[in-house]
């Protein structure tokens, strides 16, 4: 792994361990049925369904991280519901839990906290009730799981318009977004993998389209170096994450992964006697780009690690 820790704050699991995530059950809360359009006619039906779904998903020896807003009623109701649920339940406090939390309630859970980090296999995961705008490792495939926003079919929340700013490895594990079931780590791996691939594909297509609009006369200068600088600035101006040298590439993609970098050509063109190209450098969906200019005798920008693959074959 690229990260190592010496802290009790991080909990480690094997990929084979039965680890699950959920949020925003809001047990016994009649208002949540109306507010989120839940398909239940009563709180009794809602509670019974969520408990049944939970136990059909989580084995008795499972570990469940509940990311907040567990129940809206008295401590006796919390205890009653927890007594019916499979697994050891760790609670990450939500805004509704904070209003009711006490030493009596906290003693019912395997642990209680406002935030937690876990590592399952080699996957590092931040757990919080709320989605983060940014966080450590967000450009290194670190997940962030959250609740609170109640995304899901048929629901429009106050924060829906903000969800587009999240990374594809951030995911709402709330029951409204997951068929009123907890989500296993293995299922999350599939979901987030699909989201990352889709996001990378869209970004790659956007950059290819932007490069297709690049005009040769935009690349100005009297020699290879000046034309390289002109092309480099043009890519920067288009919002393309372009790097100037090998060290910048390693820094962007993470030095620990240099042996896993895939490289290929995404674009080529000519400007008189000058030929130019744009290469991508990728690790697990994270990409940066470099440019090369050559006049047949001199060149600048050639620091590709591997030219065996072509950008057309990456998608």
PyMOL commands that set and color helices and strands:
alter all, ss='L'
color gray80, all
select helices_A, chain A and resi 30-35+43-57+75-82+95-100+103-106+160-165+175-177+185-212+216-218+224-237+246-253+255-260+311-313
alter helices_A, ss='H'
color red, helices_A
select strands_A, chain A and resi 10-13+19-22+63-66+88-92+111-113+116-120+123-127+143-146+170-172+183-184+262-271+274-283+286-294+299-300
alter strands_A, ss='S'
color yellow, strands_A
deselect
rebuild
show_as cartoon
